[in-house]
Amino acid sequence: LSLLVIMSQDSPSHTSTFTPFRDVFCGLLSGLTTSGALQPIDKALYLGIQHHRPLFDARNWHKPYHAMGQTLIYRALSNAVYFPLEQWLREYSNSDAIGGMSAGAVSSAVLN
């Protein structure tokens, strides 16, 4: 544990400056990317649970990108809020852990 603390203190991420536009853009881009990549898996998992079927049942994988709009918007917004907030709180608190946990709590309270 002490090794992790020492390594996090030497991390170059503490020397970066807060750039809201870049962080929001990167958050939006990562939200769009993860939405596109994970949508088929999310949908198959949901359908498998809802209809009591195995995950790899072909019926769970039919039209994997159908009704993707809500997921796309939510993940893009969630990441666009989280990443700038996490960067700012990490620099403010001087702690990666506190910054990440605080950003997660604030972004979930705002978006849910």
PyMOL commands that place a pseudoatom at each C-alpha (Angstrom):
pseudoatom trace, name=CA, resn=LEU, resi=1, chain=A, elem=C, hetatm=0, pos=[0.000, 0.000, 0.000]
pseudoatom trace, name=CA, resn=SER, resi=2, chain=A, elem=C, hetatm=0, pos=[2.799, 2.428, 0.850]
pseudoatom trace, name=CA, resn=LEU, resi=3, chain=A, elem=C, hetatm=0, pos=[4.368, 1.715, -2.552]
pseudoatom trace, name=CA, resn=LEU, resi=4, chain=A, elem=C, hetatm=0, pos=[1.138, 2.797, -4.270]
pseudoatom trace, name=CA, resn=VAL, resi=5, chain=A, elem=C, hetatm=0, pos=[1.060, 6.016, -2.250]
pseudoatom trace, name=CA, resn=ILE, resi=6, chain=A, elem=C, hetatm=0, pos=[4.665, 6.791, -3.147]
pseudoatom trace, name=CA, resn=MET, resi=7, chain=A, elem=C, hetatm=0, pos=[4.040, 6.049, -6.830]
pseudoatom trace, name=CA, resn=SER, resi=8, chain=A, elem=C, hetatm=0, pos=[0.921, 8.244, -6.925]
pseudoatom trace, name=CA, resn=GLN, resi=9, chain=A, elem=C, hetatm=0, pos=[2.805, 11.145, -5.375]
pseudoatom trace, name=CA, resn=ASP, resi=10, chain=A, elem=C, hetatm=0, pos=[5.452, 10.965, -8.116]
pseudoatom trace, name=CA, resn=SER, resi=11, chain=A, elem=C, hetatm=0, pos=[2.822, 10.782, -10.842]
pseudoatom trace, name=CA, resn=PRO, resi=12, chain=A, elem=C, hetatm=0, pos=[3.192, 13.467, -13.543]
pseudoatom trace, name=CA, resn=SER, resi=13, chain=A, elem=C, hetatm=0, pos=[-0.605, 13.912, -13.622]
pseudoatom trace, name=CA, resn=HIS, resi=14, chain=A, elem=C, hetatm=0, pos=[-0.382, 16.350, -10.710]
pseudoatom trace, name=CA, resn=THR, resi=15, chain=A, elem=C, hetatm=0, pos=[1.574, 18.808, -12.833]
pseudoatom trace, name=CA, resn=SER, resi=16, chain=A, elem=C, hetatm=0, pos=[-1.098, 19.211, -15.525]
pseudoatom trace, name=CA, resn=THR, resi=17, chain=A, elem=C, hetatm=0, pos=[-3.262, 22.289, -15.714]
pseudoatom trace, name=CA, resn=PHE, resi=18, chain=A, elem=C, hetatm=0, pos=[-7.028, 22.270, -15.680]
pseudoatom trace, name=CA, resn=THR, resi=19, chain=A, elem=C, hetatm=0, pos=[-8.387, 22.737, -19.226]
pseudoatom trace, name=CA, resn=PRO, resi=20, chain=A, elem=C, hetatm=0, pos=[-12.196, 22.483, -19.156]
pseudoatom trace, name=CA, resn=PHE, resi=21, chain=A, elem=C, hetatm=0, pos=[-12.804, 22.515, -22.915]
pseudoatom trace, name=CA, resn=ARG, resi=22, chain=A, elem=C, hetatm=0, pos=[-10.313, 19.738, -23.593]
pseudoatom trace, name=CA, resn=ASP, resi=23, chain=A, elem=C, hetatm=0, pos=[-11.603, 17.656, -20.680]
pseudoatom trace, name=CA, resn=VAL, resi=24, chain=A, elem=C, hetatm=0, pos=[-15.257, 18.053, -21.728]
pseudoatom trace, name=CA, resn=PHE, resi=25, chain=A, elem=C, hetatm=0, pos=[-14.378, 17.177, -25.320]
pseudoatom trace, name=CA, resn=CYS, resi=26, chain=A, elem=C, hetatm=0, pos=[-12.405, 14.107, -24.222]
pseudoatom trace, name=CA, resn=GLY, resi=27, chain=A, elem=C, hetatm=0, pos=[-15.271, 13.088, -21.943]
pseudoatom trace, name=CA, resn=LEU, resi=28, chain=A, elem=C, hetatm=0, pos=[-17.799, 13.400, -24.762]
pseudoatom trace, name=CA, resn=LEU, resi=29, chain=A, elem=C, hetatm=0, pos=[-15.558, 11.456, -27.106]
pseudoatom trace, name=CA, resn=SER, resi=30, chain=A, elem=C, hetatm=0, pos=[-14.957, 8.670, -24.593]
pseudoatom trace, name=CA, resn=GLY, resi=31, chain=A, elem=C, hetatm=0, pos=[-18.688, 8.496, -23.826]
pseudoatom trace, name=CA, resn=LEU, resi=32, chain=A, elem=C, hetatm=0, pos=[-19.556, 8.163, -27.492]
pseudoatom trace, name=CA, resn=THR, resi=33, chain=A, elem=C, hetatm=0, pos=[-16.842, 5.546, -28.004]
pseudoatom trace, name=CA, resn=THR, resi=34, chain=A, elem=C, hetatm=0, pos=[-17.821, 3.397, -25.044]
pseudoatom trace, name=CA, resn=SER, resi=35, chain=A, elem=C, hetatm=0, pos=[-21.497, 3.655, -25.976]
pseudoatom trace, name=CA, resn=GLY, resi=36, chain=A, elem=C, hetatm=0, pos=[-20.803, 2.356, -29.440]
pseudoatom trace, name=CA, resn=ALA, resi=37, chain=A, elem=C, hetatm=0, pos=[-18.494, -0.383, -28.250]
pseudoatom trace, name=CA, resn=LEU, resi=38, chain=A, elem=C, hetatm=0, pos=[-20.561, -1.630, -25.317]
pseudoatom trace, name=CA, resn=GLN, resi=39, chain=A, elem=C, hetatm=0, pos=[-24.124, -1.213, -26.616]
pseudoatom trace, name=CA, resn=PRO, resi=40, chain=A, elem=C, hetatm=0, pos=[-24.427, -4.742, -28.071]
pseudoatom trace, name=CA, resn=ILE, resi=41, chain=A, elem=C, hetatm=0, pos=[-23.125, -6.310, -24.858]
pseudoatom trace, name=CA, resn=ASP, resi=42, chain=A, elem=C, hetatm=0, pos=[-25.336, -4.139, -22.634]
pseudoatom trace, name=CA, resn=LYS, resi=43, chain=A, elem=C, hetatm=0, pos=[-28.411, -4.929, -24.689]
pseudoatom trace, name=CA, resn=ALA, resi=44, chain=A, elem=C, hetatm=0, pos=[-27.715, -8.674, -24.798]
pseudoatom trace, name=CA, resn=LEU, resi=45, chain=A, elem=C, hetatm=0, pos=[-27.097, -8.728, -21.059]
pseudoatom trace, name=CA, resn=TYR, resi=46, chain=A, elem=C, hetatm=0, pos=[-30.318, -6.819, -20.375]
pseudoatom trace, name=CA, resn=LEU, resi=47, chain=A, elem=C, hetatm=0, pos=[-32.407, -9.044, -22.637]
pseudoatom trace, name=CA, resn=GLY, resi=48, chain=A, elem=C, hetatm=0, pos=[-30.858, -12.182, -21.193]
pseudoatom trace, name=CA, resn=ILE, resi=49, chain=A, elem=C, hetatm=0, pos=[-31.750, -11.139, -17.655]
pseudoatom trace, name=CA, resn=GLN, resi=50, chain=A, elem=C, hetatm=0, pos=[-35.206, -9.863, -18.553]
pseudoatom trace, name=CA, resn=HIS, resi=51, chain=A, elem=C, hetatm=0, pos=[-36.214, -12.991, -20.498]
pseudoatom trace, name=CA, resn=HIS, resi=52, chain=A, elem=C, hetatm=0, pos=[-34.229, -15.529, -18.398]
pseudoatom trace, name=CA, resn=ARG, resi=53, chain=A, elem=C, hetatm=0, pos=[-32.042, -16.589, -21.321]
pseudoatom trace, name=CA, resn=PRO, resi=54, chain=A, elem=C, hetatm=0, pos=[-28.307, -17.334, -21.541]
pseudoatom trace, name=CA, resn=LEU, resi=55, chain=A, elem=C, hetatm=0, pos=[-26.159, -14.366, -22.571]
pseudoatom trace, name=CA, resn=PHE, resi=56, chain=A, elem=C, hetatm=0, pos=[-25.084, -15.891, -25.894]
pseudoatom trace, name=CA, resn=ASP, resi=57, chain=A, elem=C, hetatm=0, pos=[-28.596, -16.817, -27.026]
pseudoatom trace, name=CA, resn=ALA, resi=58, chain=A, elem=C, hetatm=0, pos=[-28.978, -15.491, -30.603]
pseudoatom trace, name=CA, resn=ARG, resi=59, chain=A, elem=C, hetatm=0, pos=[-32.227, -13.713, -29.701]
pseudoatom trace, name=CA, resn=ASN, resi=60, chain=A, elem=C, hetatm=0, pos=[-30.324, -11.425, -27.301]
pseudoatom trace, name=CA, resn=TRP, resi=61, chain=A, elem=C, hetatm=0, pos=[-28.028, -10.273, -30.106]
pseudoatom trace, name=CA, resn=HIS, resi=62, chain=A, elem=C, hetatm=0, pos=[-30.706, -9.407, -32.697]
pseudoatom trace, name=CA, resn=LYS, resi=63, chain=A, elem=C, hetatm=0, pos=[-30.434, -5.706, -33.757]
pseudoatom trace, name=CA, resn=PRO, resi=64, chain=A, elem=C, hetatm=0, pos=[-27.697, -4.824, -31.263]
pseudoatom trace, name=CA, resn=TYR, resi=65, chain=A, elem=C, hetatm=0, pos=[-27.765, -1.077, -31.988]
pseudoatom trace, name=CA, resn=HIS, resi=66, chain=A, elem=C, hetatm=0, pos=[-31.546, -0.649, -31.919]
pseudoatom trace, name=CA, resn=ALA, resi=67, chain=A, elem=C, hetatm=0, pos=[-32.672, 2.149, -29.512]
pseudoatom trace, name=CA, resn=MET, resi=68, chain=A, elem=C, hetatm=0, pos=[-29.141, 3.360, -28.830]
pseudoatom trace, name=CA, resn=GLY, resi=69, chain=A, elem=C, hetatm=0, pos=[-29.979, 7.076, -28.594]
pseudoatom trace, name=CA, resn=GLN, resi=70, chain=A, elem=C, hetatm=0, pos=[-30.673, 7.278, -24.864]
pseudoatom trace, name=CA, resn=THR, resi=71, chain=A, elem=C, hetatm=0, pos=[-27.546, 5.297, -23.978]
pseudoatom trace, name=CA, resn=LEU, resi=72, chain=A, elem=C, hetatm=0, pos=[-25.431, 7.424, -26.306]
pseudoatom trace, name=CA, resn=ILE, resi=73, chain=A, elem=C, hetatm=0, pos=[-26.647, 10.690, -24.807]
pseudoatom trace, name=CA, resn=TYR, resi=74, chain=A, elem=C, hetatm=0, pos=[-26.394, 9.544, -21.185]
pseudoatom trace, name=CA, resn=ARG, resi=75, chain=A, elem=C, hetatm=0, pos=[-22.876, 8.101, -21.461]
pseudoatom trace, name=CA, resn=ALA, resi=76, chain=A, elem=C, hetatm=0, pos=[-21.617, 11.113, -23.386]
pseudoatom trace, name=CA, resn=LEU, resi=77, chain=A, elem=C, hetatm=0, pos=[-23.058, 13.512, -20.794]
pseudoatom trace, name=CA, resn=SER, resi=78, chain=A, elem=C, hetatm=0, pos=[-21.893, 11.394, -17.880]
pseudoatom trace, name=CA, resn=ASN, resi=79, chain=A, elem=C, hetatm=0, pos=[-18.302, 11.303, -19.136]
pseudoatom trace, name=CA, resn=ALA, resi=80, chain=A, elem=C, hetatm=0, pos=[-18.375, 14.969, -20.177]
pseudoatom trace, name=CA, resn=VAL, resi=81, chain=A, elem=C, hetatm=0, pos=[-19.287, 15.896, -16.592]
pseudoatom trace, name=CA, resn=TYR, resi=82, chain=A, elem=C, hetatm=0, pos=[-17.057, 13.372, -14.836]
pseudoatom trace, name=CA, resn=PHE, resi=83, chain=A, elem=C, hetatm=0, pos=[-13.685, 13.961, -16.504]
pseudoatom trace, name=CA, resn=PRO, resi=84, chain=A, elem=C, hetatm=0, pos=[-13.380, 17.754, -16.063]
pseudoatom trace, name=CA, resn=LEU, resi=85, chain=A, elem=C, hetatm=0, pos=[-14.781, 17.490, -12.553]
pseudoatom trace, name=CA, resn=GLU, resi=86, chain=A, elem=C, hetatm=0, pos=[-12.358, 14.698, -11.674]
pseudoatom trace, name=CA, resn=GLN, resi=87, chain=A, elem=C, hetatm=0, pos=[-9.409, 16.665, -13.034]
pseudoatom trace, name=CA, resn=TRP, resi=88, chain=A, elem=C, hetatm=0, pos=[-10.366, 19.788, -11.111]
pseudoatom trace, name=CA, resn=LEU, resi=89, chain=A, elem=C, hetatm=0, pos=[-11.087, 17.951, -7.845]
pseudoatom trace, name=CA, resn=ARG, resi=90, chain=A, elem=C, hetatm=0, pos=[-7.886, 15.932, -8.167]
pseudoatom trace, name=CA, resn=GLU, resi=91, chain=A, elem=C, hetatm=0, pos=[-5.832, 19.120, -8.501]
pseudoatom trace, name=CA, resn=TYR, resi=92, chain=A, elem=C, hetatm=0, pos=[-7.816, 20.844, -5.739]
pseudoatom trace, name=CA, resn=SER, resi=93, chain=A, elem=C, hetatm=0, pos=[-7.438, 17.976, -3.241]
pseudoatom trace, name=CA, resn=ASN, resi=94, chain=A, elem=C, hetatm=0, pos=[-3.961, 16.867, -4.376]
pseudoatom trace, name=CA, resn=SER, resi=95, chain=A, elem=C, hetatm=0, pos=[-5.213, 13.267, -4.279]
pseudoatom trace, name=CA, resn=ASP, resi=96, chain=A, elem=C, hetatm=0, pos=[-6.184, 10.966, -7.137]
pseudoatom trace, name=CA, resn=ALA, resi=97, chain=A, elem=C, hetatm=0, pos=[-8.440, 8.881, -4.889]
pseudoatom trace, name=CA, resn=ILE, resi=98, chain=A, elem=C, hetatm=0, pos=[-10.323, 11.803, -3.343]
pseudoatom trace, name=CA, resn=GLY, resi=99, chain=A, elem=C, hetatm=0, pos=[-10.643, 13.533, -6.708]
pseudoatom trace, name=CA, resn=GLY, resi=100, chain=A, elem=C, hetatm=0, pos=[-12.035, 10.427, -8.415]
pseudoatom trace, name=CA, resn=MET, resi=101, chain=A, elem=C, hetatm=0, pos=[-14.440, 9.487, -5.639]
pseudoatom trace, name=CA, resn=SER, resi=102, chain=A, elem=C, hetatm=0, pos=[-15.695, 13.050, -5.259]
pseudoatom trace, name=CA, resn=ALA, resi=103, chain=A, elem=C, hetatm=0, pos=[-16.204, 13.456, -8.997]
pseudoatom trace, name=CA, resn=GLY, resi=104, chain=A, elem=C, hetatm=0, pos=[-18.116, 10.176, -9.130]
pseudoatom trace, name=CA, resn=ALA, resi=105, chain=A, elem=C, hetatm=0, pos=[-20.374, 11.206, -6.257]
pseudoatom trace, name=CA, resn=VAL, resi=106, chain=A, elem=C, hetatm=0, pos=[-21.065, 14.677, -7.670]
pseudoatom trace, name=CA, resn=SER, resi=107, chain=A, elem=C, hetatm=0, pos=[-21.650, 13.527, -11.249]
pseudoatom trace, name=CA, resn=SER, resi=108, chain=A, elem=C, hetatm=0, pos=[-24.007, 10.747, -10.142]
pseudoatom trace, name=CA, resn=ALA, resi=109, chain=A, elem=C, hetatm=0, pos=[-25.942, 13.189, -7.949]
pseudoatom trace, name=CA, resn=VAL, resi=110, chain=A, elem=C, hetatm=0, pos=[-26.231, 15.675, -10.819]
pseudoatom trace, name=CA, resn=LEU, resi=111, chain=A, elem=C, hetatm=0, pos=[-27.183, 13.174, -13.534]
pseudoatom trace, name=CA, resn=ASN, resi=112, chain=A, elem=C, hetatm=0, pos=[-29.408, 10.816, -11.556]
for i in range(1, 112): cmd.bond("trace and resi %d" % i, "trace and resi %d" % (i + 1))
show_as sticks, trace
zoom trace
